[in-house]
Amino acid sequence: MDSQKIAKNPPNHAPSRPKHPMPATIAMIFGLLALYIPVTAADWPAWRGPHATGSVDSGNPPIHWSETENVQWKVPVPGTSSSTPIIIGDRLVFQTAINLPGTEQGSTGGESRRSMSRRPAGDYNFDLVCLDRHTGQTLWQTTVCKSLPHEGHHPDHGFASFSPVSDGTHLWASFGSRGVYCLDLDGNLVWSREMPPMKMRAGFGEGSSPALAGDALIVVADQEGDSFIYALDKESGDILWKRERDEQTSWSTPVVLNVNDRLQVVVNATNFVRSYDVKTGEVVWQCSGQTENVIPTPVPGDGMIYCTSGYRGSNLMAIRADRTGDLSGTDAIAWQVDKDTPYVPSPLLHDGRIYVLSANRGVVSCFRASDGTPLFQRESLEGIRSLYASPIGVQDRIYFAGREGAIVVLKAADKLEILATNTLDDGFDASPVVVGDQLYLKGKNSIYLIAH
C-alpha cells in the first residue's frame, strides 16, 4: 500500500474553489441533546469523542504502562502537529504541517520584541495522515495544500493544531486560512474550499476544528479582523450561510446539539457564548461572561451546555440549553464557578461529574454536573506540571496527559484517588483518545498505542 498520496494539483497558496465530484450520501445526524455522529461504537470521530464530552461508554485500556510495558506500537509523527487524532474503523487520522527543505525564509524568532509568535520557516505541506490503528503502519498521507503561511504561530505549537471530523464515510479538515477540505477514507481529495486569511491575536496561529451538523460542516473564524461563522454543504463545500460575529480571537471548537428537534451549534467566545440555528444561522440564544482568549470547547449534557475559559479571569458556567434570547445574568445559568478554570484544556463530563483544570496547570477540580456542588477542588496531579491536552473518561477512570510526558490516571469518584502516574519519553499536547481497550497517545514526536 502506498505510504503517501499527494492530492492532484494541490493549491500553492490557497485551495481551489469548491469542486463537485460524485456526491456522497450522508445521513442526517440527531441526538437527544448532544449530537451523536452516526459512526460505530468503536470510533472516536471528532476531537472530543463520539458524544463531544471527552467520555466514552465502554472500554478497558491499561492503568499502568511505560516505554517497555503495554506499548503495542510507537511510530514517529511526521512534521509538526498538535492535532488530536480521530479514529474511524481501522483508521487513525490526524493533521500535520511539514516544513519543506530549501524554502527557509530566515529566522524563526519572534515577529517583534513584544510578540512570542514564531515566523513561518518557509513553505509547508499541509497534510492529513492515516495510520492503521492496530499496527501503526501508514496507510496514506495526503497533501491538501502547499503554502507559505502569512502569519506565525505560538512557539508551543505549529500550523496543525486542528483535528479532523468524520461521519464514517468521509473526512473533513480545516487548516484555517489555508482552507477547508473533504477527503474520502482512502485519502482522495473530494472538494476544497478557499478561506480568507485570518489575523490572529499576537500571531499565535489558528486552531478551531470544524464540527458536523446534519448536512452542514460548521467552521468558526474568530480573529482580530472580521470574525465569521460558516455553514458549508458537507457534500460540496458550498456556503449554506455565513454570519458575522462581533468577537475577537478565539480558538474554541463549536459543538452541535439537538434541542427539541432543533439542530443548534454552540460557540464559546469572549463576548458571548452563542447558539445558532444550523438551518438558518439565526442566533437562538447568547450568554456573556467568558474571559479573553477563549480556547476550551463547550461540553453538552444533562440538558445543559458547560462553557469555560481561564485567561485573565476564570469562568465555568452551566447554561440551560433549551432557552432563547439573551441569557446573560438570568436563571438560564444553572450554576457558575469563578476560580481555577482552564485556559487551554476543555472540560470533561463523565458519569455525572465535570472535571476542569486550573489554567494550564496539573491542578484539577471536580463538580457535580447537575448543580455545581464541589466534589473536590485544586487537587494536584502528581507528575504533571503543565497541561494543554483535555482529559478523557472511560469506565471508572480519568486520563490526564501532561506536556512533560506524565499521564495521570484518576479513579472516577467524588474524592480524588490517583490510580497511577505513567511516564513516556515524549510530551503531550494532543488529547488522549480511547477506543475499546486501546488508548492512543500522540506526543510531539511519536504516537503510542497503549493496550494490554
C-alpha positions as CSV (number, residue, x, y, z in Angstrom):
1,M,0.0,0.0,0.0
2,D,1.3,3.4,-0.9
3,S,2.8,5.3,2.1
4,Q,1.9,8.7,0.6
5,K,-0.7,10.2,-1.6
6,I,-0.4,13.7,-2.9
7,A,-3.6,15.5,-3.8
8,K,-3.8,16.1,-7.5
9,N,-2.8,19.7,-8.2
10,P,-2.7,20.8,-4.6
11,P,-3.0,24.5,-4.1
12,N,0.2,26.5,-4.0
13,H,-1.1,29.1,-1.6
14,A,-4.8,28.8,-1.1
15,P,-7.2,25.9,-2.0
16,S,-9.1,26.0,-5.3
17,R,-12.8,26.9,-5.5
18,P,-15.1,24.1,-4.4
19,K,-15.2,21.1,-6.7
20,H,-18.3,19.0,-7.2
21,P,-17.3,15.4,-7.7
22,M,-19.5,12.4,-7.1
23,P,-21.8,13.5,-4.2
24,A,-21.8,11.5,-1.0
25,T,-25.0,10.2,0.6
26,I,-24.6,11.1,4.2
27,A,-27.3,10.6,6.8
28,M,-28.7,13.5,8.9
29,I,-27.5,13.4,12.5
30,F,-29.8,13.6,15.5
31,G,-29.4,13.1,19.3
32,L,-31.3,13.7,22.4
33,L,-29.2,16.7,23.4
34,A,-25.6,16.2,22.5
35,L,-25.3,15.4,18.8
36,Y,-24.1,11.9,18.2
37,I,-22.2,11.3,14.9
38,P,-23.5,8.2,13.2
39,V,-20.4,6.0,13.3
40,T,-19.8,2.7,15.1
41,A,-19.3,2.4,18.9
42,A,-15.7,1.6,18.2
43,D,-15.0,5.1,16.8
44,W,-13.7,8.4,18.0
45,P,-15.0,10.6,15.1
46,A,-14.2,14.1,16.4
47,W,-11.7,15.7,18.7
48,R,-13.8,15.4,21.9
49,G,-15.1,11.9,21.0
50,P,-18.4,10.4,19.9
51,H,-20.5,12.5,22.4
52,A,-18.5,15.7,22.3
53,T,-17.9,15.3,26.1
54,G,-14.5,13.6,26.2
55,S,-16.2,10.5,27.6
56,V,-16.9,7.0,26.2
57,D,-19.4,4.4,27.4
58,S,-17.2,1.4,27.5
59,G,-13.6,0.2,27.3
60,N,-10.8,-1.1,29.4
61,P,-7.4,0.4,28.5
62,P,-4.5,-0.1,30.8
63,I,-4.0,1.8,34.0
64,H,-0.2,1.1,34.1
65,W,2.4,1.4,31.3
66,S,5.9,2.6,30.4
67,E,8.2,2.6,27.4
68,T,8.7,-1.1,28.0
69,E,5.2,-2.2,29.3
70,N,1.8,-2.2,27.5
71,V,3.1,-0.3,24.4
72,Q,1.8,-2.2,21.4
73,W,3.4,0.2,18.9
74,K,5.2,3.5,18.7
75,V,5.7,5.4,15.4
76,P,7.1,8.9,14.6
77,V,4.9,11.9,14.0
78,P,5.8,13.5,10.6
79,G,6.1,17.3,10.6
80,T,4.9,19.4,13.5
81,S,1.4,18.6,14.8
82,S,-0.7,19.2,17.9
83,S,-3.7,17.7,16.2
84,T,-5.7,15.2,18.3
85,P,-6.3,12.1,16.2
86,I,-9.7,10.7,15.3
87,I,-10.5,7.0,14.8
88,I,-12.8,5.6,12.1
89,G,-12.9,1.9,11.9
90,D,-9.3,0.7,11.5
91,R,-8.0,4.2,10.6
92,L,-6.4,6.7,12.8
93,V,-6.2,10.2,11.2
94,F,-4.6,13.5,12.2
95,Q,-3.3,16.7,10.6
96,T,0.2,17.9,10.3
97,A,2.4,20.7,8.7
98,I,5.7,19.8,7.2
99,N,8.3,22.5,6.6
100,L,9.8,22.0,3.1
101,P,13.6,21.9,2.8
102,G,15.2,24.7,0.8
103,T,12.3,27.2,1.4
104,E,13.5,28.8,4.6
105,Q,12.7,32.5,4.9
106,G,15.2,33.4,7.6
107,S,15.0,33.4,11.4
108,T,12.1,31.7,13.1
109,G,12.4,34.0,16.0
110,G,9.7,36.3,17.3
111,E,7.9,38.7,14.9
112,S,8.7,41.6,17.3
113,R,10.2,42.1,20.7
114,R,6.7,42.2,22.2
115,S,5.5,39.0,20.4
116,M,6.1,35.3,21.2
117,S,4.9,34.4,17.7
118,R,7.2,32.4,15.5
119,R,7.6,33.4,11.9
120,P,6.9,30.7,9.2
121,A,10.1,28.9,8.4
122,G,9.4,28.8,4.7
123,D,6.8,26.8,2.7
124,Y,4.8,24.0,4.3
125,N,2.9,21.0,3.1
126,F,-0.4,20.7,4.9
127,D,-1.1,17.0,5.2
128,L,-3.6,14.5,6.5
129,V,-2.0,11.3,7.8
130,C,-3.8,8.0,8.1
131,L,-2.4,5.1,10.1
132,D,-3.7,1.5,10.6
133,R,-4.7,1.9,14.3
134,H,-3.8,-1.7,15.0
135,T,-0.2,-1.7,13.6
136,G,0.8,1.9,13.3
137,Q,1.5,1.4,9.6
138,T,1.0,4.5,7.4
139,L,-1.9,3.8,5.1
140,W,-1.8,7.1,3.3
141,Q,-0.6,10.7,3.6
142,T,-2.3,13.3,1.5
143,T,-1.0,16.9,1.0
144,V,-4.1,19.1,0.5
145,C,-2.2,22.4,0.4
146,K,1.3,23.8,-0.1
147,S,1.7,27.3,1.3
148,L,3.9,29.9,2.9
149,P,1.8,31.0,5.9
150,H,1.0,34.7,6.1
151,E,1.4,34.7,9.9
152,G,3.4,32.9,12.5
153,H,2.3,30.6,15.4
154,H,2.8,30.2,19.1
155,P,6.2,28.7,20.0
156,D,4.5,25.8,21.7
157,H,2.7,24.8,18.5
158,G,3.0,24.7,14.7
159,F,0.4,25.2,12.0
160,A,-1.5,22.0,12.6
161,S,-3.4,22.2,15.9
162,F,-6.7,21.3,14.3
163,S,-8.4,17.9,14.4
164,P,-10.5,16.4,11.5
165,V,-14.0,15.1,11.8
166,S,-15.7,12.2,10.2
167,D,-19.1,10.6,9.7
168,G,-17.6,7.2,8.9
169,T,-17.7,7.8,5.1
170,H,-15.8,11.0,4.6
171,L,-13.3,13.2,6.5
172,W,-13.4,16.9,6.8
173,A,-10.4,19.0,7.9
174,S,-9.8,22.7,8.3
175,F,-6.3,24.3,8.1
176,G,-7.9,27.7,8.8
177,S,-6.6,30.4,6.4
178,R,-5.2,27.6,4.3
179,G,-8.7,26.2,3.5
180,V,-11.2,23.5,4.4
181,Y,-11.1,20.0,2.8
182,C,-13.2,16.9,2.3
183,L,-11.5,13.6,1.7
184,D,-12.7,10.0,1.4
185,L,-11.4,7.4,3.7
186,D,-8.7,6.4,1.2
187,G,-7.2,9.9,1.3
188,N,-8.6,11.1,-2.0
189,L,-9.5,14.8,-2.1
190,V,-13.2,15.3,-2.8
191,W,-13.5,19.0,-2.5
192,S,-11.6,22.1,-1.2
193,R,-12.9,25.5,-0.1
194,E,-10.8,28.6,0.0
195,M,-11.0,30.6,3.2
196,P,-9.9,34.3,3.8
197,P,-6.7,34.9,5.6
198,M,-7.1,35.4,9.4
199,K,-5.3,37.8,11.6
200,M,-4.9,36.2,15.0
201,R,-4.1,37.8,18.3
202,A,-0.3,38.1,18.7
203,G,0.2,36.0,15.6
204,F,-0.4,32.9,17.7
205,G,-1.9,30.8,14.9
206,E,-5.2,29.1,14.3
207,G,-6.8,26.0,15.8
208,S,-10.6,25.8,15.8
209,S,-11.7,22.5,14.4
210,P,-14.8,22.0,12.3
211,A,-18.0,20.3,13.5
212,L,-20.5,18.2,11.6
213,A,-24.2,19.3,12.0
214,G,-26.5,17.3,9.8
215,D,-25.8,18.2,6.2
216,A,-23.6,21.1,7.3
217,L,-20.0,21.5,8.2
218,I,-19.6,24.3,10.7
219,V,-16.4,26.4,10.6
220,V,-15.7,29.3,13.0
221,A,-13.2,32.1,12.2
222,D,-12.8,34.3,15.3
223,Q,-9.9,36.7,14.8
224,E,-8.7,40.3,15.2
225,G,-10.2,41.2,11.8
226,D,-13.7,40.4,10.7
227,S,-15.0,37.3,12.5
228,F,-17.5,34.8,11.0
229,I,-19.2,31.5,11.4
230,Y,-19.8,29.4,8.2
231,A,-22.1,26.5,7.5
232,L,-20.7,24.6,4.4
233,D,-22.5,22.0,2.5
234,K,-20.6,18.9,3.5
235,E,-21.0,17.2,0.2
236,S,-19.8,20.1,-2.0
237,G,-18.2,22.8,0.2
238,D,-20.7,25.4,-1.0
239,I,-21.6,28.1,1.6
240,L,-25.0,27.4,3.0
241,W,-24.9,30.5,5.2
242,K,-22.3,32.9,6.7
243,R,-22.8,35.2,9.8
244,E,-20.7,38.0,11.1
245,R,-19.5,37.7,14.7
246,D,-18.6,40.6,17.0
247,E,-15.8,38.6,18.5
248,Q,-12.0,38.8,18.9
249,T,-9.6,36.0,18.5
250,S,-10.7,32.6,20.0
251,W,-9.7,29.1,19.4
252,S,-12.7,27.2,20.6
253,T,-14.2,24.4,18.5
254,P,-18.0,24.5,18.1
255,V,-20.3,21.8,19.5
256,V,-23.6,20.6,17.9
257,L,-26.8,19.9,19.9
258,N,-30.3,18.8,19.0
259,V,-32.6,20.6,21.4
260,N,-36.3,19.8,21.0
261,D,-35.7,18.7,17.4
262,R,-33.9,21.9,16.5
263,L,-30.3,21.4,15.5
264,Q,-28.1,24.1,17.0
265,V,-24.4,24.8,17.1
266,V,-22.8,26.4,20.2
267,V,-19.7,28.5,20.0
268,N,-17.7,29.7,23.1
269,A,-16.1,33.1,22.8
270,T,-15.1,36.3,24.8
271,N,-18.2,38.5,24.3
272,F,-20.9,35.8,24.2
273,V,-21.4,32.1,24.1
274,R,-23.8,31.8,21.2
275,S,-26.1,29.1,19.9
276,Y,-27.0,29.2,16.2
277,D,-29.8,27.5,14.3
278,V,-28.0,25.2,12.0
279,K,-30.6,25.6,9.2
280,T,-30.7,29.4,9.1
281,G,-27.7,30.8,11.0
282,E,-30.1,32.6,13.3
283,V,-28.9,33.2,16.9
284,V,-31.1,31.1,19.2
285,W,-29.5,32.4,22.4
286,Q,-26.4,34.1,23.7
287,C,-24.8,34.4,27.2
288,S,-22.0,36.7,28.3
289,G,-19.4,36.0,31.0
290,Q,-16.3,34.4,29.5
291,T,-12.8,35.7,29.6
292,E,-10.3,36.7,26.9
293,N,-8.5,34.2,24.6
294,V,-11.3,31.6,24.8
295,I,-9.9,28.1,23.9
296,P,-12.0,25.4,25.7
297,T,-14.7,23.7,23.7
298,P,-18.2,23.6,25.3
299,V,-19.4,20.3,26.7
300,P,-23.1,19.2,26.3
301,G,-25.0,17.0,28.7
302,D,-27.8,16.8,31.3
303,G,-29.9,19.4,29.4
304,M,-27.1,21.9,29.7
305,I,-24.0,23.2,27.9
306,Y,-20.9,23.7,30.1
307,C,-18.7,26.6,29.0
308,T,-15.4,27.7,30.4
309,S,-12.4,30.0,30.0
310,G,-9.4,30.9,32.1
311,Y,-7.2,33.7,30.7
312,R,-7.1,36.9,32.7
313,G,-10.0,35.6,34.8
314,S,-11.9,32.4,35.4
315,N,-15.4,31.2,34.4
316,L,-17.2,27.9,34.3
317,M,-21.0,28.1,33.7
318,A,-23.7,25.6,33.1
319,I,-26.3,27.1,30.7
320,R,-29.7,25.6,30.2
321,A,-29.6,24.7,26.5
322,D,-33.4,24.9,25.8
323,R,-33.7,28.7,26.3
324,T,-33.9,31.5,23.8
325,G,-32.8,35.2,23.7
326,D,-30.1,36.9,25.8
327,L,-29.5,34.6,28.8
328,S,-26.8,36.8,30.5
329,G,-27.4,37.1,34.2
330,T,-30.7,35.1,34.1
331,D,-31.8,31.8,35.7
332,A,-30.7,30.1,32.5
333,I,-27.3,29.9,34.1
334,A,-27.9,26.9,36.3
335,W,-24.6,27.4,38.2
336,Q,-21.3,29.1,37.8
337,V,-17.7,29.0,39.1
338,D,-15.3,31.9,39.1
339,K,-12.0,30.3,40.2
340,D,-9.4,27.9,38.9
341,T,-10.9,27.2,35.4
342,P,-8.9,26.1,32.4
343,Y,-7.1,28.3,29.8
344,V,-6.4,25.7,27.1
345,P,-7.8,22.3,28.2
346,S,-11.5,21.6,27.7
347,P,-13.7,20.2,30.5
348,L,-14.6,16.6,30.8
349,L,-18.2,15.4,31.5
350,H,-18.1,11.9,32.8
351,D,-20.5,9.9,34.9
352,G,-22.3,13.0,36.1
353,R,-19.2,14.9,37.0
354,I,-17.5,17.9,35.4
355,Y,-13.7,17.9,35.6
356,V,-11.7,21.1,34.9
357,L,-8.0,22.0,35.2
358,S,-6.7,25.2,36.7
359,A,-5.3,27.4,33.9
360,N,-2.7,25.1,32.2
361,R,-1.5,23.5,35.4
362,G,-1.7,20.0,36.7
363,V,-4.4,21.0,39.2
364,V,-7.9,19.6,38.9
365,S,-11.3,20.3,40.4
366,C,-14.5,18.3,40.1
367,F,-18.1,19.4,40.3
368,R,-21.4,17.6,40.3
369,A,-22.7,18.4,36.8
370,S,-26.4,18.8,37.7
371,D,-26.0,21.5,40.4
372,G,-22.3,22.6,40.6
373,T,-21.7,21.1,44.0
374,P,-17.9,20.9,44.5
375,L,-16.7,17.3,45.0
376,F,-13.0,18.2,45.2
377,Q,-11.0,21.3,44.3
378,R,-7.5,22.3,43.5
379,E,-6.0,18.8,43.8
380,S,-2.6,18.2,42.3
381,L,-2.0,15.7,39.6
382,E,1.3,14.1,40.7
383,G,3.9,14.4,38.0
384,I,2.1,16.9,35.8
385,R,3.4,20.4,35.9
386,S,1.8,21.9,32.8
387,L,-1.0,20.6,30.6
388,Y,-2.7,21.6,27.3
389,A,-4.4,18.2,26.5
390,S,-8.0,17.8,27.5
391,P,-8.8,14.8,29.8
392,I,-10.9,11.8,28.8
393,G,-13.1,9.4,30.8
394,V,-13.6,5.7,30.3
395,Q,-15.5,3.4,32.7
396,D,-14.3,4.2,36.2
397,R,-11.2,6.2,35.3
398,I,-10.0,9.5,34.0
399,Y,-6.8,10.1,32.0
400,F,-4.8,13.4,32.0
401,A,-1.8,13.8,29.7
402,G,0.9,16.3,30.6
403,R,3.3,18.3,28.5
404,E,6.4,16.8,30.1
405,G,5.4,13.1,29.4
406,A,3.5,12.1,32.6
407,I,0.0,10.7,32.2
408,V,-2.0,10.5,35.4
409,V,-4.9,8.1,35.8
410,L,-7.6,9.0,38.4
411,K,-10.5,7.0,39.7
412,A,-13.8,8.5,38.6
413,A,-15.2,9.2,42.0
414,D,-16.4,12.0,44.3
415,K,-13.0,12.1,46.0
416,L,-9.5,12.3,44.4
417,E,-7.8,9.0,44.1
418,I,-4.8,8.7,41.8
419,L,-4.5,5.2,40.4
420,A,-1.3,5.6,38.5
421,T,1.3,8.1,37.2
422,N,2.9,6.8,34.0
423,T,5.8,8.4,32.1
424,L,6.8,8.2,28.5
425,D,9.7,9.6,26.5
426,D,7.6,12.4,24.9
427,G,5.5,15.4,25.8
428,F,1.8,15.5,25.0
429,D,-0.3,18.5,23.8
430,A,-2.8,16.4,21.7
431,S,-5.6,14.9,23.9
432,P,-5.7,11.2,24.6
433,V,-8.1,9.0,22.5
434,V,-9.6,5.7,23.6
435,V,-11.4,3.1,21.5
436,G,-12.4,-0.1,23.4
437,D,-9.4,-1.4,25.3
438,Q,-6.9,0.7,23.3
439,L,-5.5,4.1,24.4
440,Y,-3.8,6.3,21.8
441,L,-1.3,9.0,23.0
442,K,0.0,11.4,20.3
443,G,3.1,13.1,21.5
444,K,5.2,15.8,19.9
445,N,7.5,13.2,18.4
446,S,5.7,9.9,18.5
447,I,2.3,8.2,18.6
448,Y,1.7,5.3,21.0
449,L,-0.8,2.6,21.2
450,I,-1.2,1.6,24.8
451,A,-3.0,-1.7,25.3
452,H,-2.7,-5.0,27.3
